[in-house]
Each structure stands twice: as structure tokens, then as C-alpha cells.
């Protein structure tokens, strides 16, 4: 074979191996970055305004650029634009029967962007947001979805994400611990079906009082799922880093799982009917730096609502400074 056609295949360092060696940095918000493109209804599949995950079909270049912006800012990991791509959610947009292929396409897009970067390993993390139902509740609408149907909806999503090449599965912004259990089971089923094992990251969302939407506290949430074969546990969304501190402290004391912390840019403030997040990159970085200093089990940090590439740049600085001080 001519020399200029030779291809050198290098094996990317597995995600969990990287996690043992260094703190990893996730990306920031996706939805607010999409809004910067000022999308119109005609930008979405079948003019379905707000179908952000569907932009993989109509504007994949937008999603790729958002991913690149975060990677350029220093992210080690990007989350796939699949937050609402379980079958239940996709059914609402008429794509439920394409759940596996839809998620595979989204995951491939993120994996391809990661492969553009050769300076260090970059990881595509398969985002799995909630179904919109609350199986633990007695609500006549939200609490009546059959458990098998919820589990299958996520199993199909996880299968597609795995086939698309994600490096880990992320169950995020979880509000009902029973649904979290179902999604974990779905992830294991999908791995059995595809014959490929990937790490499972489980994030719960707590209010400023440390409880999930239905009142489950962090202790009960963690105890419920910690022995279900998950690899990383953590918190994302709902509050800023300050409000997360008591829960992160307790989780760190369990000394069993590595932790991920992805807060919002402070508590949301209502301005003209819109949620606004005002915590600056430096203030947020300082708060997350405190977590890294105090809680050794925190091995992943990142941002949720209101966080931008500028926030990620600030987070990158504190991680690099900490790594430099350790080497020194």
C-alpha cells in the first residue's frame, strides 16, 4: 500500500480509565446554544417547533458546531443531542418507530466530532432525559404509564446510542427514582442486546432543599440505585453549585462511586416570563473548584442550564491548575 494511504489506528483510552487518572470536563447547555441560531418552525422536522433533537435531520451542522464550540473551550466530553429521544418522547413528534436509528444517527454525529480532535481523547456521552411521566406518583395522567413501556422506550434509545458509538450512557435530569431504576435496567438490556458494554452515569435532579420532584432525598435516591451496576453517580440541573453542596458532601462520604456535578449557572431568575441564569463563569468555576478541593470522589464537572462555552473555558482553567499543582 502506498505510504500516503497508510492509516494508523489508535485505540482511544477507555472512559473509565481516563476518569481514574484525571478530572474530566463535560460540556454546558445545549438548548440555549441552539437558541442562538434563532430557529424558526421550518428549521425543525415537519415544522415541529422546539423539536431540538430533530435538528440532527434538518440542521446537523448546527449541532456539530455547538459540540465543537465546547470541545474548543476545553471539554473532554460532549453530550449527544438526544435528551428527549426516548421512544415516548419521539412518539410525540412522529418518530417513535425510528427510535433506534434516530439515536444512532445522533450518536454518530457526536462521535464524528470527537474524532476530529487528536490532541487528547474526547468522549461522546449518550444523553437520556426523562420520559415526562412520573411512575412513582398517583397522578391520573403522569403516573399511569405502564412500567414495561417506560423501560422499553429507554431500551430502544440506549440501543441506538450504543450502536452509534457513545463512550458512556448518561441518565440525566432525573425526577422520579423509580424511572431511574427502569432506565438503568433498560441500559443493561441494551448492552446485552448489542453485545457492547459502556459505563452508566446516573444523575438525579434535586431542588434547593436536596429533594427530587416527588420528595426523594439524595440519600434514598443513591441507596436505591447504587448496587444496580452503575459506574458514576451525580447531580445535574435544577440549582446552582452552592445549593448542591450538602448533597455532594454526603455522596462523597459514601466513598463508593465516583461523582459527577453539573449545576446550572445559579438559581433561575424570572425575567419577563423567561428563566435567566446569571452566575458568571468565574464565580461558577470557583464554586466547582471548592468541590474538587473538598470532595475527592468528584471526578467530573460540567454545566447545565445557562452555561456556555465561556463557562467551560473557566472550568478548564481550574482543572488544569489543579493538575499542574499536583504534578509540581
C-alpha positions as CSV (number, residue, x, y, z in Angstrom):
1,X,0.0,0.0,0.0
2,X,1.4,3.5,-0.9
3,X,2.7,5.2,2.2
4,X,0.2,8.1,1.9
5,X,-2.6,5.7,2.1
6,X,-1.5,4.1,5.3
7,X,-3.8,4.5,8.2
8,X,-2.6,4.3,11.8
9,X,-5.4,3.1,14.1
10,X,-5.0,4.2,17.7
11,X,-7.2,2.8,20.5
12,X,-8.8,5.6,22.5
13,X,-8.3,5.4,26.2
14,X,-11.4,4.0,27.7
15,X,-13.6,6.5,29.5
16,X,-13.4,4.9,33.0
17,X,-9.6,4.6,32.7
18,X,-9.3,8.3,31.9
19,X,-11.6,9.0,34.9
20,X,-9.2,7.3,37.2
21,X,-6.2,9.4,36.0
22,X,-7.7,12.9,35.8
23,X,-10.8,15.0,36.4
24,X,-12.9,15.1,33.2
25,X,-14.8,18.1,31.9
26,X,-18.3,17.8,30.4
27,X,-19.9,20.4,28.2
28,X,-22.5,23.0,29.0
29,X,-26.1,23.7,28.0
30,X,-27.4,22.6,24.6
31,X,-30.8,24.2,24.4
32,X,-29.7,27.7,24.9
33,X,-26.9,27.3,22.4
34,X,-29.5,26.1,19.8
35,X,-31.5,29.3,20.5
36,X,-28.5,31.4,19.4
37,X,-29.4,30.2,15.9
38,X,-32.8,31.8,16.3
39,X,-34.5,28.7,14.8
40,X,-37.9,29.1,13.1
41,X,-40.6,26.4,12.9
42,X,-39.5,25.5,9.4
43,X,-36.0,24.6,10.7
44,X,-37.4,21.6,12.6
45,X,-38.6,18.3,11.0
46,X,-42.2,18.7,9.8
47,X,-42.2,22.3,11.2
48,X,-42.4,21.0,14.7
49,X,-41.1,24.0,16.6
50,X,-39.0,23.0,19.6
51,X,-38.1,19.5,18.4
52,X,-34.4,20.2,19.2
53,X,-33.3,16.6,18.9
54,X,-34.8,16.6,15.4
55,X,-32.2,19.1,14.3
56,X,-29.9,16.1,13.6
57,X,-32.0,15.7,10.5
58,X,-32.5,19.2,9.4
59,X,-29.5,21.2,10.7
60,X,-26.8,18.7,11.8
61,X,-24.2,21.4,11.1
62,X,-25.7,23.5,14.0
63,X,-25.3,20.6,16.4
64,X,-21.8,19.8,15.2
65,X,-20.7,23.4,15.7
66,X,-22.2,23.6,19.2
67,X,-20.2,20.4,20.0
68,X,-17.0,21.9,18.5
69,X,-17.5,25.1,20.5
70,X,-17.5,23.2,23.7
71,X,-14.6,21.0,22.7
72,X,-12.6,24.1,21.7
73,X,-13.4,25.5,25.1
74,X,-11.7,22.5,26.7
75,X,-14.4,19.9,27.2
76,X,-13.3,16.3,27.4
77,X,-16.8,15.1,26.8
78,X,-19.8,16.2,24.8
79,X,-23.4,15.1,25.5
80,X,-25.3,13.9,22.5
81,X,-28.3,16.0,21.4
82,X,-30.7,13.1,22.4
83,X,-32.1,14.4,25.7
84,X,-35.7,13.9,24.6
85,X,-35.1,10.9,22.2
86,X,-36.6,8.0,24.2
87,X,-39.5,6.4,22.3
88,X,-42.2,8.0,24.4
89,X,-40.9,11.5,23.6
90,X,-40.2,10.7,19.9
91,X,-43.8,9.3,19.6
92,X,-45.0,12.9,20.2
93,X,-43.1,14.0,17.1
94,X,-44.0,11.1,14.9
95,X,-40.5,9.5,15.1
96,X,-41.1,6.8,17.8
97,X,-40.9,3.9,15.3
98,X,-37.4,5.2,14.3
99,X,-36.1,5.4,17.9
100,X,-33.1,3.1,17.4
101,X,-31.9,4.6,14.1
102,X,-32.7,8.2,15.3
103,X,-30.4,7.8,18.3
104,X,-27.8,6.0,16.3
105,X,-27.6,9.0,14.0
106,X,-27.3,11.4,16.8
107,X,-24.6,9.4,18.5
108,X,-22.6,9.0,15.3
109,X,-22.7,12.8,14.8
110,X,-21.2,13.4,18.2
111,X,-18.7,10.6,17.8
112,X,-17.5,12.0,14.5
113,X,-17.0,15.4,16.0
114,X,-15.0,13.9,18.8
115,X,-12.8,12.1,16.3
116,X,-11.9,15.5,14.7
117,X,-9.8,16.2,17.8
118,X,-6.5,14.4,18.1
119,X,-4.8,16.4,20.9
120,X,-6.3,14.1,23.6
121,X,-9.2,11.7,23.9
122,X,-12.7,13.2,23.6
123,X,-15.8,11.3,24.6
124,X,-19.3,11.2,23.3
125,X,-21.8,10.7,26.2
126,X,-25.3,9.5,25.4
127,X,-27.8,11.8,27.0
128,X,-31.0,10.2,28.2
129,X,-33.5,12.7,29.7
130,X,-36.8,11.8,31.5
131,X,-39.9,10.4,29.8
132,X,-42.2,13.1,31.0
133,X,-44.1,10.6,33.2
134,X,-43.8,10.0,36.9
135,X,-44.3,6.3,37.5
136,X,-43.9,6.7,41.3
137,X,-46.8,9.1,41.5
138,X,-50.6,8.6,41.8
139,X,-51.2,11.4,39.3
140,X,-54.1,10.3,37.0
141,X,-52.1,11.3,33.9
142,X,-48.4,11.2,34.7
143,X,-48.5,8.2,37.0
144,X,-50.3,5.7,34.8
145,X,-47.8,4.8,32.1
146,X,-47.0,1.0,32.3
147,X,-43.5,0.3,33.6
148,X,-42.7,-2.1,30.8
149,X,-43.5,0.6,28.3
150,X,-41.2,3.1,30.0
151,X,-38.4,0.6,30.2
152,X,-38.7,-0.3,26.5
153,X,-38.8,3.3,25.5
154,X,-35.3,3.8,27.0
155,X,-34.0,0.4,26.0
156,X,-34.6,1.4,22.3
157,X,-32.9,4.7,22.9
158,X,-29.9,3.1,24.7
159,X,-29.5,0.6,21.9
160,X,-29.3,3.3,19.3
161,X,-26.8,5.3,21.3
162,X,-24.6,2.3,21.8
163,X,-24.8,1.4,18.1
164,X,-23.8,5.0,17.3
165,X,-20.6,4.7,19.3
166,X,-21.1,6.6,22.6
167,X,-18.5,6.1,25.2
168,X,-21.0,6.1,28.1
169,X,-24.7,6.4,28.8
170,X,-25.9,9.4,30.9
171,X,-29.3,9.2,32.7
172,X,-29.8,12.8,33.5
173,X,-32.2,15.4,35.0
174,X,-34.0,12.5,36.7
175,X,-37.0,13.4,38.8
176,X,-38.5,10.1,39.7
177,X,-36.3,7.4,41.2
178,X,-38.5,4.6,40.0
179,X,-38.0,5.8,36.5
180,X,-34.2,5.9,37.1
181,X,-34.3,2.2,38.1
182,X,-36.2,1.4,34.9
183,X,-33.7,3.3,32.7
184,X,-30.7,1.6,34.4
185,X,-32.4,-1.8,33.6
186,X,-33.0,-0.6,30.1
187,X,-29.3,0.3,29.6
188,X,-28.2,-3.1,30.8
189,X,-30.7,-4.8,28.5
190,X,-29.5,-2.7,25.6
191,X,-25.9,-3.7,26.3
192,X,-26.9,-7.4,26.4
193,X,-28.7,-7.0,23.1
194,X,-25.8,-5.2,21.3
195,X,-23.0,-7.2,23.0
196,X,-21.2,-4.0,23.9
197,X,-20.7,-2.7,27.5
198,X,-20.4,1.0,28.2
199,X,-20.3,2.8,31.5
200,X,-23.6,4.1,33.1
201,X,-23.7,7.5,34.6
202,X,-26.8,8.2,36.8
203,X,-27.7,11.9,37.5
204,X,-30.5,12.9,39.7
205,X,-32.0,16.4,39.9
206,X,-32.6,17.9,43.3
207,X,-34.3,21.1,44.4
208,X,-32.6,23.7,46.7
209,X,-33.7,21.6,49.6
210,X,-32.0,18.5,48.3
211,X,-35.0,16.6,47.2
212,X,-36.2,15.2,43.8
213,X,-39.6,16.3,42.4
214,X,-41.6,13.7,44.3
215,X,-39.7,14.2,47.6
216,X,-37.0,11.6,47.4
217,X,-33.9,12.9,49.2
218,X,-30.4,12.2,47.9
219,X,-29.7,9.5,50.4
220,X,-32.7,7.5,49.4
221,X,-32.0,8.1,45.7
222,X,-28.5,6.9,45.9
223,X,-29.2,3.9,48.1
224,X,-31.9,2.8,45.6
225,X,-29.7,2.6,42.6
226,X,-26.1,2.3,43.9
227,X,-26.0,-1.5,43.5
228,X,-27.6,-1.7,40.1
229,X,-24.4,-1.8,38.1
230,X,-23.9,1.9,37.7
231,X,-20.4,3.4,37.3
232,X,-20.8,7.0,38.3
233,X,-23.5,8.9,40.3
234,X,-24.1,12.6,40.4
235,X,-26.3,15.7,40.2
236,X,-27.3,18.0,37.4
237,X,-29.7,20.8,36.7
238,X,-32.3,22.5,39.0
239,X,-29.9,24.5,41.1
240,X,-26.5,26.2,41.1
241,X,-23.5,24.7,42.7
242,X,-24.0,26.3,46.1
243,X,-27.3,24.6,46.7
244,X,-25.7,21.2,45.7
245,X,-23.0,21.3,48.4
246,X,-24.7,19.4,51.2
247,X,-25.8,16.6,48.8
248,X,-22.3,16.4,47.2
249,X,-20.7,16.3,50.7
250,X,-22.9,13.3,51.7
251,X,-22.3,11.5,48.4
252,X,-18.5,11.9,48.8
253,X,-18.7,10.4,52.2
254,X,-20.1,7.2,50.8
255,X,-16.8,6.6,49.1
256,X,-18.2,4.0,46.7
257,X,-18.9,5.7,43.3
258,X,-17.1,8.5,41.5
259,X,-19.2,11.6,41.3
260,X,-20.3,14.0,38.5
261,X,-21.5,17.5,39.3
262,X,-23.2,19.6,36.5
263,X,-25.1,22.5,38.1
264,X,-27.0,25.3,36.4
265,X,-25.4,28.8,36.2
266,X,-27.0,29.6,39.6
267,X,-30.7,29.5,40.5
268,X,-33.0,30.6,37.8
269,X,-34.4,34.1,37.9
270,X,-37.7,35.0,36.3
271,X,-37.4,37.9,33.9
272,X,-40.3,38.6,31.6
273,X,-41.5,35.0,31.9
274,X,-38.1,33.6,31.0
275,X,-35.7,31.7,33.2
276,X,-32.4,33.6,33.3
277,X,-29.2,32.2,34.8
278,X,-26.7,34.8,36.0
279,X,-23.8,33.0,37.6
280,X,-20.7,34.2,35.9
281,X,-18.1,31.8,34.6
282,X,-15.5,32.8,37.2
283,X,-18.0,32.5,40.2
284,X,-19.2,29.1,39.0
285,X,-15.6,27.9,38.4
286,X,-14.7,29.0,41.9
287,X,-17.6,27.0,43.4
288,X,-16.7,23.9,41.4
289,X,-13.1,24.3,42.4
290,X,-14.2,24.1,46.0
291,X,-15.9,20.7,45.2
292,X,-12.7,19.4,43.7
293,X,-10.7,20.6,46.7
294,X,-13.0,19.2,49.3
295,X,-14.5,16.1,47.7
296,X,-12.1,13.7,46.2
297,X,-14.8,11.5,44.7
298,X,-15.9,14.3,42.4
299,X,-14.2,13.3,39.1
300,X,-16.4,15.0,36.5
301,X,-17.6,18.6,36.4
302,X,-19.6,20.4,33.8
303,X,-22.6,22.7,33.3
304,X,-26.3,22.6,32.7
305,X,-28.8,25.3,32.1
306,X,-27.3,28.7,31.4
307,X,-23.8,27.5,31.0
308,X,-21.9,28.5,27.8
309,X,-18.5,27.8,26.2
310,X,-17.2,30.7,28.3
311,X,-18.2,28.8,31.5
312,X,-16.4,25.7,30.2
313,X,-13.3,27.7,29.5
314,X,-13.3,28.8,33.1
315,X,-13.8,25.2,34.3
316,X,-10.9,24.1,32.1
317,X,-8.6,26.5,33.8
318,X,-9.3,25.2,37.3
319,X,-8.9,21.6,36.3
320,X,-5.6,22.4,34.6
321,X,-4.4,24.4,37.5
322,X,-5.2,21.6,39.9
323,X,-3.5,19.0,37.7
324,X,-0.4,21.3,37.5
325,X,-0.2,21.8,41.3
326,X,-0.4,18.0,41.8
327,X,2.5,17.4,39.4
328,X,4.5,20.1,41.0
